[in-house]
Amino acid sequence: MLETAGAVKADAPRSWPAPLWIGSIKVDPPILQAPMAGFTNYAFRQVVREFGGVGLQATEMVNAKGFVWLDEHEAEHPDRLWGVKDESRPLAVQIWDNDPETLARVGRRLAEEYRVSVVDINFGCPVKQVTEKAHSGSYLLRDPERMGRIIERVVAACAPTPVTAKIRLGCTRDTVNAIDVAQVVEGAGAAALTVHGRTAQDFFKGSADWHRISAIKPYLRRIPLIGNGDLDSAEKVVTALRRYDVDGVMIARASLGRPWLFAQAAAALRGEPIPPEPTLDEQRQIMLRHYDLVVRRFGEQKGTVLMRKYAVCYAQGRAGARAFRTHISHAATRAEFHDVVERYFPR
């Protein structure tokens, strides 16, 4: 739980916050944008980038086995790699699977052809399609030795591009093994470790346990520890970095409808006034800018359908959000999307 009292970290030095280094990659400010399947595509990353404040962005997670299949069949690569070759750096691509050779093959392509800044391996996804069906993601937390073999192969294949890992505290509340896993991750050559403060069993229920994240740090000798979970305000980002033994933080779901959150958090870390929330009219325009980027890539019909889930995030927690969600879920054209936004987006 991200508390506002009970510090476990000494008062920050005057030079705080220090930049975060992932291998040779400088992450400044030490605020990372989480990879989120179905959401953190190029359009979202571009909107975040326009506000600033994020030290390292990440793509959606890429299925390594699917990547290889597309290669073998000379097919176009998935939209999850949309924009990756050309956009600003630093940029991380997250991959998942359970086979060391497959992951190494894809990691090498990402490092050499796509020239990504960081290759991240997903050991934290709790979704059944990834865990129970593919025995990947957080499923692998039950087998740290296999995780180590995976990381070693990917590190060797990607060098000198740094390889990182993202985990949860454990598979279940009764099998929390993040400290043991963290030592395996470091020993296998990873350049950083990100820990989400829940178990796979928790999914996204309850509160992230930042004390357990912080407890991992003394067991790491050389690589940075990045904490993730429940960071939905600039104040919570400052609290996490000041009071817990982490080197950086990762913001996830809270940013989906508030892409300006990174800029607010970065200002707070610098000791500057936190920029105010955009007005509702400004938020409407931000969402429409996001919509235009999606439609440019996917066309009006597909782009409108894809944008529905983002639109719901922009309205979440505001008066009138339910009516907006009901109507936007049926929008199928640009005209219908704009009409619903004009009539029902919270004012």
LINWOGI-V227035 format. One record per residue. BURIAL is 1 if it has 16 or more other C-alpha atoms within 10 Angstrom, else 0. D_CENTER is the distance of its C-alpha to the mean C-alpha in Angstrom with 1 decimal. Layout:
# LINWOGI-V227035
burial:BURIAL d_center:D_CENTER
burial:BURIAL d_center:D_CENTER
This chain:
# LINWOGI-V227035
burial:0 d_center:19.3
burial:1 d_center:18.4
burial:0 d_center:22.0
burial:0 d_center:23.7
burial:0 d_center:26.5
burial:0 d_center:27.2
burial:0 d_center:25.8
burial:0 d_center:25.1
burial:0 d_center:24.6
burial:0 d_center:27.3
burial:0 d_center:27.6
burial:0 d_center:25.5
burial:0 d_center:27.7
burial:0 d_center:28.7
burial:0 d_center:26.4
burial:0 d_center:23.3
burial:1 d_center:20.5
burial:0 d_center:20.8
burial:1 d_center:18.5
burial:1 d_center:16.2
burial:1 d_center:17.3
burial:1 d_center:15.5
burial:1 d_center:18.7
burial:0 d_center:20.2
burial:1 d_center:17.1
burial:0 d_center:17.3
burial:1 d_center:14.3
burial:1 d_center:16.1
burial:1 d_center:15.4
burial:1 d_center:13.4
burial:1 d_center:10.5
burial:1 d_center:7.1
burial:1 d_center:4.6
burial:1 d_center:1.0
burial:1 d_center:2.9
burial:1 d_center:5.3
burial:0 d_center:8.9
burial:0 d_center:11.4
burial:1 d_center:9.6
burial:1 d_center:7.5
burial:1 d_center:10.9
burial:1 d_center:13.1
burial:1 d_center:14.6
burial:1 d_center:11.7
burial:1 d_center:10.7
burial:1 d_center:14.4
burial:1 d_center:14.9
burial:1 d_center:12.4
burial:1 d_center:14.2
burial:0 d_center:17.4
burial:0 d_center:16.9
burial:1 d_center:15.7
burial:1 d_center:14.5
burial:1 d_center:11.2
burial:1 d_center:12.0
burial:1 d_center:9.4
burial:1 d_center:7.4
burial:1 d_center:5.9
burial:1 d_center:7.6
burial:1 d_center:7.8
burial:1 d_center:9.0
burial:1 d_center:12.7
burial:1 d_center:15.6
burial:1 d_center:17.6
burial:1 d_center:20.8
burial:1 d_center:20.5
burial:1 d_center:20.0
burial:1 d_center:23.1
burial:0 d_center:25.1
burial:0 d_center:24.5
burial:0 d_center:25.7
burial:0 d_center:28.7
burial:0 d_center:29.6
burial:0 d_center:29.1
burial:0 d_center:26.9
burial:0 d_center:24.4
burial:0 d_center:20.9
burial:0 d_center:18.3
burial:0 d_center:16.9
burial:1 d_center:13.4
burial:1 d_center:14.8
burial:1 d_center:16.3
burial:0 d_center:16.7
burial:1 d_center:15.2
burial:0 d_center:18.7
burial:0 d_center:19.7
burial:0 d_center:17.0
burial:0 d_center:16.7
burial:1 d_center:15.5
burial:0 d_center:13.8
burial:1 d_center:11.2
burial:1 d_center:9.4
burial:1 d_center:9.9
burial:1 d_center:8.9
burial:1 d_center:12.2
burial:1 d_center:13.8
burial:1 d_center:17.4
burial:1 d_center:20.0
burial:1 d_center:22.4
burial:1 d_center:22.4
burial:1 d_center:24.4
burial:1 d_center:22.3
burial:1 d_center:19.1
burial:1 d_center:21.1
burial:1 d_center:22.6
burial:1 d_center:19.4
burial:1 d_center:17.9
burial:1 d_center:21.2
burial:0 d_center:21.1
burial:1 d_center:17.7
burial:1 d_center:19.0
burial:0 d_center:22.5
burial:0 d_center:22.5
burial:0 d_center:19.2
burial:1 d_center:19.2
burial:1 d_center:15.4
burial:1 d_center:14.8
burial:1 d_center:12.8
burial:1 d_center:12.8
burial:1 d_center:10.3
burial:1 d_center:11.8
burial:1 d_center:10.5
burial:1 d_center:12.9
burial:1 d_center:11.2
burial:1 d_center:11.3
burial:1 d_center:14.3
burial:1 d_center:15.3
burial:0 d_center:18.9
burial:0 d_center:18.9
burial:1 d_center:16.7
burial:1 d_center:18.4
burial:0 d_center:22.0
burial:0 d_center:22.6
burial:0 d_center:20.9
burial:0 d_center:21.0
burial:1 d_center:17.5
burial:1 d_center:14.2
burial:1 d_center:15.3
burial:1 d_center:18.8
burial:1 d_center:19.1
burial:1 d_center:18.9
burial:1 d_center:22.5
burial:0 d_center:23.4
burial:1 d_center:22.3
burial:0 d_center:25.0
burial:1 d_center:23.5
burial:1 d_center:20.1
burial:1 d_center:22.0
burial:1 d_center:23.8
burial:1 d_center:20.7
burial:1 d_center:19.2
burial:1 d_center:22.7
burial:1 d_center:23.1
burial:1 d_center:19.9
burial:1 d_center:20.5
burial:1 d_center:24.0
burial:1 d_center:23.2
burial:1 d_center:20.6
burial:0 d_center:22.6
burial:0 d_center:22.5
burial:1 d_center:18.9
burial:1 d_center:16.9
burial:1 d_center:15.2
burial:1 d_center:12.6
burial:1 d_center:11.9
burial:1 d_center:9.5
burial:1 d_center:11.9
burial:1 d_center:13.2
burial:1 d_center:16.5
burial:1 d_center:18.5
burial:1 d_center:19.5
burial:1 d_center:21.7
burial:0 d_center:22.9
burial:0 d_center:26.0
burial:0 d_center:24.3
burial:1 d_center:21.9
burial:1 d_center:21.9
burial:1 d_center:18.9
burial:1 d_center:21.4
burial:0 d_center:23.1
burial:1 d_center:20.0
burial:1 d_center:18.8
burial:1 d_center:22.2
burial:1 d_center:22.1
burial:1 d_center:18.8
burial:1 d_center:20.4
burial:0 d_center:23.7
burial:1 d_center:22.4
burial:1 d_center:21.4
burial:1 d_center:17.6
burial:1 d_center:16.8
burial:1 d_center:14.2
burial:1 d_center:12.9
burial:1 d_center:9.9
burial:1 d_center:11.3
burial:1 d_center:10.4
burial:1 d_center:13.8
burial:1 d_center:15.0
burial:1 d_center:16.7
burial:1 d_center:16.2
burial:1 d_center:19.4
burial:1 d_center:18.0
burial:0 d_center:15.3
burial:0 d_center:14.3
burial:0 d_center:17.8
burial:0 d_center:19.3
burial:0 d_center:17.7
burial:1 d_center:15.3
burial:1 d_center:17.8
burial:1 d_center:17.2
burial:1 d_center:20.7
burial:1 d_center:19.8
burial:1 d_center:16.7
burial:1 d_center:19.1
burial:0 d_center:21.8
burial:1 d_center:20.1
burial:1 d_center:20.5
burial:0 d_center:24.3
burial:0 d_center:23.9
burial:1 d_center:21.9
burial:0 d_center:24.4
burial:0 d_center:22.6
burial:1 d_center:18.8
burial:1 d_center:16.5
burial:1 d_center:14.7
burial:1 d_center:11.4
burial:1 d_center:11.3
burial:1 d_center:8.9
burial:1 d_center:10.5
burial:1 d_center:12.6
burial:1 d_center:11.9
burial:1 d_center:13.5
burial:1 d_center:15.9
burial:1 d_center:16.7
burial:0 d_center:19.2
burial:1 d_center:16.9
burial:1 d_center:14.9
burial:1 d_center:18.3
burial:1 d_center:19.5
burial:1 d_center:16.7
burial:1 d_center:17.5
burial:1 d_center:21.2
burial:1 d_center:21.9
burial:1 d_center:19.8
burial:1 d_center:20.0
burial:1 d_center:16.6
burial:1 d_center:16.1
burial:1 d_center:12.9
burial:1 d_center:10.3
burial:1 d_center:6.7
burial:1 d_center:6.6
burial:1 d_center:5.3
burial:1 d_center:8.4
burial:0 d_center:10.8
burial:1 d_center:9.8
burial:1 d_center:10.5
burial:1 d_center:14.2
burial:1 d_center:14.2
burial:1 d_center:12.6
burial:1 d_center:15.1
burial:1 d_center:13.6
burial:1 d_center:12.3
burial:1 d_center:15.9
burial:1 d_center:17.4
burial:1 d_center:15.6
burial:1 d_center:16.6
burial:1 d_center:20.1
burial:1 d_center:20.4
burial:1 d_center:19.7
burial:0 d_center:22.3
burial:0 d_center:24.7
burial:0 d_center:25.1
burial:0 d_center:25.6
burial:1 d_center:22.5
burial:0 d_center:22.6
burial:0 d_center:23.6
burial:0 d_center:21.8
burial:0 d_center:22.9
burial:0 d_center:25.9
burial:0 d_center:25.6
burial:0 d_center:27.3
burial:0 d_center:24.9
burial:1 d_center:21.9
burial:1 d_center:23.9
burial:0 d_center:24.2
burial:1 d_center:20.6
burial:1 d_center:19.9
burial:1 d_center:22.8
burial:0 d_center:21.5
burial:1 d_center:18.2
burial:1 d_center:20.6
burial:1 d_center:22.7
burial:1 d_center:20.0
burial:1 d_center:19.2
burial:1 d_center:23.0
burial:0 d_center:23.8
burial:0 d_center:21.7
burial:0 d_center:22.7
burial:0 d_center:25.9
burial:1 d_center:27.1
burial:0 d_center:27.3
burial:0 d_center:24.1
burial:1 d_center:22.1
burial:1 d_center:23.6
burial:1 d_center:22.7
burial:1 d_center:19.1
burial:1 d_center:18.9
burial:1 d_center:20.3
burial:1 d_center:17.1
burial:1 d_center:15.6
burial:1 d_center:19.0
burial:1 d_center:19.1
burial:1 d_center:15.9
burial:1 d_center:17.8
burial:1 d_center:20.8
burial:1 d_center:19.4
burial:0 d_center:21.5
burial:0 d_center:24.1
burial:0 d_center:27.7
burial:0 d_center:28.4
burial:1 d_center:25.0
burial:1 d_center:26.6
burial:0 d_center:29.1
burial:1 d_center:26.6
burial:1 d_center:24.4
burial:0 d_center:27.7
burial:1 d_center:28.8
burial:1 d_center:25.7
burial:1 d_center:25.1
burial:0 d_center:28.4
burial:1 d_center:27.9
burial:1 d_center:28.6
burial:1 d_center:29.6
burial:1 d_center:28.9
burial:0 d_center:31.9
burial:0 d_center:31.0
burial:1 d_center:27.4
burial:0 d_center:28.9
burial:0 d_center:31.7
burial:1 d_center:29.5
burial:1 d_center:27.4
burial:0 d_center:30.7
burial:0 d_center:32.3
burial:1 d_center:29.8
burial:1 d_center:26.7
burial:1 d_center:27.2
burial:0 d_center:29.6
